[in-house]
């Protein structure tokens, strides 16, 4: 899986994003984090990492090949990362061999061996929450990325009491011991969630969900008014680890979640999805300062038969294709996935839209009384005779941009609040085929993984990872540009 244009480097991943796009290996299996929290029988079942066969030529296509159970119950497996990725491509001693699994519920961090037998991963280590609390007074770990020095950095969202606290813990990349905090002393942010770093511009930018005491009890609009949810981007100096700037996105940028720099490591811009406001902001560097502007807005629907009179789209995930041409977003409440051509970064163009479940389809029990976008409510989605529950949520794009994978569970607490049938029916994993030239998406009806029919009972599938790296796991080093004639992505209008 290590492609390069010369023999200089043979570490994990690829030298550049365009090497991955043009020469990357087609995904054959995908690792999926699965939680059973709040599902039927959850008190007896642990969460697990599912290995899914996505090779259409395989006799076990669309099957869960293996389930790697965690040793405890109630963890809430959520996001995942690697011990090594393309950021250490020039270090041939590094191997992408361990998956890092932070647990949103228990605060544990699991390390899973995926190298010994990629189709049957096994637990390597469990970092107990007490160790993290004792070192950092930190809890609710979320996003994990590998660093160019071989260490692993994990964002967290609160202290062990559930108060908002945005910081980062460091793991030793060899024995996975807790080394301490990444950020400089006194440079915590009010809230935490996702982040992306870009050494070429000496920056890391993080986002804000909210106080764990708020979001872990279910969504309450009053908590927004009380200031328990975030609305800012936090800009850190990559060298000093100091918080140097906070970009307040205001009411149009409430609950900024997933953040993506462009894959081109020299690019000084990217996008962030703001869930509650249902907007996409472009962030960018200008005169040595960082700024942000709204470039996409999803209008709310006026509805009857729902919790509130206005239903936001709730953008809960975004992902960029490896060539930086398309941005995908998921509206978890409305249910649609949207594809935008972002060649002109300041003026994204909608090129595709498809509904995957959601709360406004014709069988949802919700009546849309005013819609500025659709002429009628979408049909419920049935795949292989099964109605899809939940809404489009986590997204992953193939390295060549030709396929998009999607799951329908967000977070078990919010799943139960907004889509209670998920607790009995389970979530699903689907795949879309993409027109990479003209834009557009089409559901592949042959691909369907129903986690409602798991051997132990219904389950909630969430984040997806390819063994060789993907569009949300790997960060590229600008100094490797000379390794590839295809280094730069499509020229962007700035």
N, C-alpha and C positions, 0 to 999 in steps of 0.2 A: 504493500500500500504506500510505499515511499517512492514517489516519482520525482525525478529532477532532471534538469537538462545537462548536468555534468556529474562527475563522481565526487564532488566536494563533500556533500552532506548526506547522511543517511539516517537521520533521527526520525522520530515519529511524524506522521502527517505529510505535508507538502511544503515546498519552498515558498510558494505564493498562492493566493486564492485562484488565480487563473490557471495555474498548474492543476489544482484540484478540479476546477471546472472542466478543463480540456482533457485531462489524463486520469482523473480520479477513477477508482474502482467502483463499479456498481454495487450498491448495498445488497447483501444477501440475507443478513439477519439484522434485527433491530432489538436493542434492549429497551424495555419499557418499565418505568416505575409503576407499581401497583399498590394501592392501599385498600384495605377492607374496612377502615374506620367508618362506623355508623351504618355499615351494611348489615344485612341479616347474618347473625352468627359471628359478628366481629369480635366478641369478647373471647373467643377461643382460637381465632385465626391470626397469624402474623401477616404483615405486609410482605411483598416479595418482588424480586426483579424477574420479569418475564423475558425470555428469549423468543422472539417471533421470527418465523421464516417468511421472508418477503421476496424470495427468488421464484419467479413464475415458472421456471423450468424444474423446480424441485418437486418431488412427490409429496412433500409435507408443506407445500405452499399454503400460506394463510393459517398456519397452526402455531400454537404455543409449544415450542420444542422442549422448554425446560422452565421450571420455576425455582428460583433460589430464595428460600424463605429466610427472613430475618429471625434472630433468636428470641425476640421479645414481641409482645402484643401492644398495639396502640401507638406505633411510631409515626404514622403519617409520612411515608416516603413521598417525596415531592420532586425536587429537582436533582440534578446529578452533574458530575464533571469527571475529569480525568487527572491522573497523576502526571501525565506528560502529554503534550500536543504539539502542534506546528510551531509554537513559540520556542521550542528547543530542537528544531529541525536540524540545526548544525551540530548537535551533540549526539554522536553515534552511540554513546553509552546509554542514552535514555530510550526507554521502551514504553509505549502506551499499554500498560498491563494491569492497571488497577482503576476501578471506577469508584468515585467518591459519592456517597449517598447521605446528604444531610437530612435529618428528620424534623419536619415542621412541628410535630406534636410532642415527641419525647425529648427533643434536643440532642439526641444521639447523632453520631456520624459513623456510618459504616464504610468500610473499605472492602471492595469485592474484587477478587482475582478473576480477570477475564482472559488472561493469556494462556494459562495452563490448558484449559479446554474452553475455547470461545463460545461453544454452544451449550456449555454447562458451567457457568460461572459458580464460584464458591466463595463463601465468606472468608475474608482474610483477617480482619480486625474490627473490633467495636470500640469506639471512643465514647465512653459514657458521659452523659450530660454533666455529672458531678465534676469531672475533670475540667470541663470547659468553664463551668461556673466558678470553680475554685481559682482558675487562672485569670479569667476575664470578667466574671459576673455577667456572662452572656448567654443568651438562649435564642431559640427560634432561628437556627441557621438556615440559609437559603441557597444562594448561588455559589458554585464552586468553579474556579478556573485554575489551571496550571500556570506557573510563571516561568520566565526565561532562565531563572537561576535554579530551576528544579524543585522549588517549593510549591505549595498549594495554598491559595487564599480563598477563604469562605466568608461571605457576608452574613451578618446576623441582624435581627430586627428588634431585639429587646433584651432586657435583663431577665433574670429568672422569675421575677415577679410579674412580668408582662407589661412593664412600662416601655415606652418607645425608646430605642437606643440603637442608632445606626453605626455599626463598626465592622471590623474585619479581623478574622483570626488567621494565623499562619500555621500550617502544618509542615513538618519536615517531610520532604518528598520521598525519603527512603524508609524510615520506620514509622511515619505518620504520627509522631508525637506532637503535642500542642506546643508550639514555640512561643506564642504570645500574640500581642496585637500587631497588626500591620500599620495602622494609622498612628501618627505621632501623638504623644500624650496631650490630652486636652483638645483633640481635634475629632471628636465624635460628631455625628450628625443627629438631628432629632429623631429621625426614622431611617429605616433601612429597607432594602429589598434586593434589586438587581444592580449590576455594575458592568462596565466594560473599560478596559485600559488600553492606552495607545502610547507606548514608549517614545515613538517618533515625535510626538507632540508633548511629551513629558506630562501626561495627564491620565487620570482615571476619573470617570463620572459615574455616580451612583444615583439610584432612584429611591422612592419612598412609598411604601404601602401604608403603614399606620402602626399604631400601638397594638401589640399582640392581644392585650386585654380587650381591645375593641373588636378586631377582625375575628378573633378566635371564638367569640360568642355569637357570631352571625352579624350580618350587615344591619346597622341601625342608622338611618339618616341623621338622627340627632347627634351621633358621634362625629359626623362631619362638621356640623356647626360648632361642636365643642373643641374642635382642633385636634381630634384624635387620628386624623388621616393626613397624609402628606400631599404637598403640591409643589415640590421643588426638586431641582437637580443639584447634586452636591459635587463640586469640582475639586479634586485633590491634585496637588503637585506630586507627580509620580516619583520624584527623587527624594523630596523631603517628607513625603507622606502627610503633608499638612493640608487641611481644608482651606482653600484659598478663595472660594467663591461659591455663593448659593444663588441659583437662578430660580426665582419664584415665578411659577407659571400661572399663578392666580386661579380664578374660578374656571378658566378654560383648560386648566391642566391638573384637575383633581385626580389624585391617586396615580401618579406616573409609575408604571410597572416595568415592562420589558424595555431595555435600552440596547440599541445596536449601532455601533460605529459601522461605517462602510467597511467591507472586507479589505479593500485597498488600504494597506497600512500607512500610506502617506496622506490619506484623506483626512481633512480636519473637520469632519462633519458626520452626522448620522441621524437616527430617528429614535424617538421614544413614544410609546403608546400610553395614553392617559386614560385609565379605565372608566372612571365615573363620568368624566366630561366627554368621553368617547371622541377624543381628538388625537391626532398625531402631530407632534412638534418635531421640527428639524432643529437640531442644535449644531452650532458651527463656531469656528474661531475667527475673530475679527479684531485686528489691532491688538493682538496679544491678550484679548479677553474672550470669554466664551459667552455666547448669546443663544437665544432660541426664538423660533417663530412658528406659529401654527400653520400647517400646510394641508391637513385633512381634517374634516369634521363630519361625524356621523350624526344625523338629526335624530332626536328622540321620537318615539311614537306616542301619540295620545291614545290611551287604552281604557277599556272597562274590563272588570273581572280579574284585575291584577293587584298587587300590593300597593301600588302608587298610580296616580293618574297619568304619569309620564314615564315611559320605559326607555332607559338609555340603552345604547348598543352594548356597552360594557366591553371595551377592547381589552382583552386579557392576554393576548400574545401577539407579537409581531416577529417577522423573520425576513431577512434579505437573502435573495438568491446569491450564489457564490460569485457571480459576475457583476453583482451590484445593480442589475437591471430592474429586478422586480422586488417590490415590497408586498408582503402578505400580512393581513391582519385578521383576527378572529373577533367577531362580536358575539360574546357568549350568551347574552340574553336574546338578542334578535335572531341569532343562529347562523348568520352568514359569514363566509370567508370572502374577503375581497383581495383582489390582485391589482396593484398599481404599478405602472411603468414609472420609475423614478429616475430615468435618464436625465431629465430636468429636475434636479433635486428640489427646487423651490416650487415646482408646479407638477405634483404627481398626477398621472392620468389613469383613471379607473379603466382597466382592461378586462376584468373578469369578476364574477360574483356567483356564488353558489350557496344554497341554504343547507345546513347540516343540523337538523333538529331545531332547537330554539323555543322561545316562549310566545311567538306570534303566528305559528302556523295554524292552519284551519281546524286542526283537531286539538289545539292547546287549551281551549276554553276561554281564551282571551279574545276580546273584540277590539280591533284597531279602529278608532273613530276618526283619526286624522293622521295621514302619512304623506309627507312631502316627497317621498321617493318612489314608493310602490303603488300601483293601481289597485292591487288586491293582495290579500294575505297569501303567503306561500303555502304550498301543500306540505303536509307532513312527509318526512322522508322515510321510506321503507327500503331496506336492503335485504335481499334474500328472504323476504317475508317478515322481517323483524322491523318494528318501528324504532327509529333512533331516538333515544332519550338524552336529555342534556342538550348542550349546544356546542358549536365548534369552539375548541379551546386550544390546547397545545398544538403547535405546528412544527413540522420539520420538512426541509426541502432536500431533495437528492443533490449530490454534488454537481451533476450536469444540469440541474434545474428542471428536469422533465417530470418529476413526481413530487407531490406534496402529501405528506402523511398528517393525519389529524386525529386527536382523541377528544372526548366529550366531557371529561370531569375536570373541574377547577380545583376544588379544595373541599374535603368531605363536609365541613361545617356549612359552607355556602351551597354545596350540592344539595344537602338535605333541606335547606331553606328554600331554594329556588326550583329545584328539580327533585322533589321527594321520591319520585318513582325510580330514580337512579339507585336508591338503596335496595330496591327489590329486583330491578331489571338489570342493573349494572351498566357500565359505560361501554363504548365501542371504539374501535380503531378503524379508520377508513383511509383510502388513498385516492388522490385526484391526479389525473393526467393533465399536463400543462403544454400549451402551445407556446414554446419559448421564442418564437419569431414574432408572431402577431399579438400574443397575449391570449388569455382565455383558459378556462379550466373545465374539465369534465370528470364526473364521478366514474371511477372504475368499479363497476358493480360485481366484478369477480373477486374483489378484495374486501373481506369483511372479517374482523376479529371481534367476536361477541364475548365480552368479559362478564356478561350476565350468566353465562353457561360454564363458568369455571368449575373444576371438580369440587372445590370446597364451598362454593356458593358465589353469589354476585360480588363483583369487585369493581374498583374504579381505576382505570388506566390513565396515566398522566404524561410525563415527559418521555421523549424518545431519543435514543442515541445510536449512532452507527459505530461499530467497533473501530473503524479507521478515522473517526473524526467527522464532523458535520458542520452545518452552516451556523450553529449557535455555540459550538464547543471550542473551536479553534481560533486563536488570535495569531496573526502573522507578523513577522519581523521585517521592517522596511529594509534592513541591510542586506536581505536576500534577493533584492530586486534584480541583481545582475545574474542570478541563476536562471532567469526565465525571460525569453523574448516576449512572452505574453503577460508581463507583470501588471501593467495597468489595465483596469477594467474599462468599460465603455466611457468615453469622454463625457463628462457631465457639464451641463450649463450651471454655473455658479452665480 
